[in-house]
Amino acid sequence: MALARSESNVKYMGSKRRMLGNGLGELLHREVPRHSRFVDLFCGSGVVSWFVGNKSSNPVLAVDIQEYAAALARAVIGRTSGVRPYRLKSLFVAPAELACQTTPYWREAKALDSMGFCQVEWTGRARTLCGTAGSGVIFRAYGGHYYSPSQAIAIDALMQSLPAEGADREVCLAALLIAASNCAAAPGHTAQPFQPTKTAGMYIKEAWKKDIFSYVEKALVEICSLHAQVQGKTSVGDALAIAANLARDDLVFIDPPYAGVHYSRFYHVLETIARGQCGTVSGVGRYPPPAERPASAFSRKGESMGAFEKLLWSLSKIGCTVIVTFPAGECSNGLSGKTVATLAARYFRMERMGVDSKFSTLGGNNLLRNARKSIHEMILLLRPTRRKFGLSTP
Ligand SMILES: C[S@@+](CC[C@H](N)C(=O)[O-])C[C@H]1O[C@@H](n2cnc3c(N)ncnc32)[C@H](O)[C@@H]1O
């Protein structure tokens, strides 16, 4: 039942890919056919939505507060047939490769690629080149930091070359997001790029050597053949608001944030690519302005518990069946496995399962710290009770 390794995706903290082959996949296989729709309320990398869309004959609704996450999900659940990757290669990749050659600074960027500078001088010259001018949003915002100048020009050209609409656009955008994620000179996320220090400099060199076009082509091959059995939908918005409009027959999957830092801090580069633009960036992480970075009550220590309880209350009132995954221990957003299970038992009949998974420590500022560690993660299956809860929110 698990998705094959070749069906790769973005580098993602807390992706449920591993869990799909370790308990979660089996549970979904059993539960999904008993319901009329599968709702992935915090879809993230989209792997769970892809899995259910591809393996079941139920429609999927994938929701996330960030546009890029919905874009990743849509590339698979929005289609009921395969697409030919070679057609997209000539429609999307080849024109972008050509366009690069005529872009200002392409020559300088390529010359920098082939020079054996020391890391400090190399990144310094790259940052100066990208800081001086250039019209592309990725060149301007992230060139010399997450990407070499030539990689940044390539991503900008690919953004310009995206098909205007339809399944072609969705597949190409997802392939670009996956390539950009896998080529970024950063750990599993883009909160901060690697810096040209003695220890981290080698990671910049490794990342800047990657050919964006080859990564896009590889991702195209992988996504094109994947599709849903029944067409699904995506929605960009707050899970709390969307939950209020779900139906009794829905099977709702909840894999909420566990960090006390907004996800938009870690994935703003992908969000910029999905939106096609961003304002003036600042800080070591090259963050877009706060107004462009979605914030969530689930990532605020003082609000996460209230938000989680409100979500469960809302779904229990409708009568939905719910699957929750959450780390068993204490998390930095103030929730813990224990609190999550206690709240769940208040509103549902609960079956508890545990699996060993891997999840991200959300590495903080120490870029060389091992960003993933083993952790005990729980799966809760929540069935509606006959008890009626009051109309007022908890
Ligand atoms: C733990 S991740 C989900 C990982 C996902 N299940 C996977 O396998 O990749 C949590 C996700 O919730 C999203 N999120 C945070 N707050 C949200 C909210 N209020 N409504 C909808 N999505 C939200 C984040 O953007 C992030 O993608």
The ligand as an ORCA input file, in Angstrom:
! r2SCAN-3c Opt
* xyz 0 1
  C       2.635     18.490     10.214
  S       2.398     19.355      8.727
  C       1.451     18.236      7.775
  C       2.314     17.214      7.097
  C       1.584     16.374      6.074
  N       0.595     15.501      6.664
  C       2.586     15.537      5.270
  O       2.542     14.298      5.344
  O       3.399     16.138      4.585
  C       1.225     20.585      9.169
  C       0.703     21.423      8.002
  O      -0.367     22.214      8.509
  C      -0.386     23.444      7.823
  N      -1.174     24.377      8.678
  C      -0.790     25.026      9.790
  N      -1.823     25.685     10.327
  C      -2.895     25.450      9.536
  C      -4.245     25.855      9.586
  N      -4.722     26.652     10.565
  N      -5.080     25.426      8.612
  C      -4.618     24.634      7.605
  N      -3.337     24.214      7.514
  C      -2.487     24.617      8.466
  C       1.071     23.791      7.638
  O       1.234     24.701      6.573
  C       1.670     22.409      7.368
  O       1.728     22.176      6.000
*
